[in-house]
Amino acid sequence: YADIIKSGSIQAFSDGVNITIRWSTENEANVVAFEILRSTSYSGGFVPVATVDPKGPSFYEFVDKSAFRRTTTVYYYRIKVKLTNGESYFPALNEPPVSVNHSVSGVRRTWGSIKAMFR
């Protein structure tokens, strides 16, 4: 399975509002979905934040808009690959989770909280 997500291609960036996760794939045979998991701990507590459908070997980008709720946090991300046979796995288990330092201004955080109340 190691050739589905290119080794070392998973990256995460913060623009102060949202966090963008990017990765590249080489072979998507039997892939049903990519599940993005996030944690505030390096060693565990990962929870799903999104599922991305495969579109054929290419470059992927997911914007995590739910990260605005805190001022300064380090987030850790992993991508789980789900397969047609019901199995799933983490292609980068031998690699550490991708980390990003996310700082949100107080104004943005307050506005984000107000917007969230009306969703």
N, C-alpha and C positions, 0 to 999 in steps of 0.2 A: 504493500500500500504506500510505500514511502514516496512514490513518484506522483501522487495526487497533488499535494501542495508542495511547491518548491521549497527545499530546505533553506531556512534563513530569510524567506520572503515575507513573513508576517511582521508588520510594522504598525505602530500606533502613534498618532500625533494629536496634540491638543491645540486648538486655536483660541482657548479661553472661553469658548461657548460650548462647543461640542468636541467629541473625540472621534477621529477618523481611523478606522482599522483597514489596512490594505494587505492583500496577499495575492500570489500568483499560483496558477495551477498548470500542470503539465498533462495530466491524464485524468479524465473524469468518468471513465467507464464505471458503471454500477454506482455512481454517486447519486443519492437522492436529495441531500441537502448539506449545507454547512451551518453548524450551530455556533453562534458567537456566545462565549461565556465570559463573565466579568466577576472580579473579586477585588476586595480591598486588602486581601492578604496574599502574599506570595505563595504560601504553602497550602491553600485550600479555600473552601467556601465559595467555589465558583458557581454562579447561577446563570441560566440562560437569559440573554437579553434580546436575541433575535435569531431568526432562521433565514438563510439566504439560499435561494434555489440555484442549482448549477446552470451554467449557460454555455458549457463547452470550454475547453482549455483557454484561459484568458486571465486578465487582471481584474481583481475584485476590489470594491471599496464599499465599506459600510460606515454610516455616520451614526454614532451613539448619541442621540439627543437626550437621553435620560440621565446623562452624567452631570447636568447643570446644577443639581440640587445641593451640592456641597461647595465650600469655598476652595480649600486646597486639599487634594486627595491624590494619592498614588493609586491608580487602577492597574490591575493585571488582567490580561486577556488571553484566552485560549480558544482555538477553533476545533470543534469536534466534527469529524466527517461521518455522515450517516450513509450507509450503503443499502442497496436494494435487497440484500439478503437479511436485513434486520440488524446487522452488526453496526457498531460505530466505534470509532477510535480517534485518538489524538495523534496526528501525524508527527508532531514535534514533542513527543513525550521525553525524548532525550535532550530537548532544548528547554530552557527556562521559559515561563510565560512571558509574553511581551508586556513591558510596563510603560506607563505614561504618567507624568506628573501633570495634574490638571488643576489649574488655578482659575477661579471664576470671580469676577468682581462682585461686590455686594449688591450693586445695582442690578446686574444681570441676574444674580441669584434670586433677588426679590421679584423681579419681573417674571422670571421663569416660574416661580412659585405661584404667582397670581394667574399666569396663563394655565398652569396645571389644574387649578381649581375649576376651570371652565371646560376641561376636556371631558 
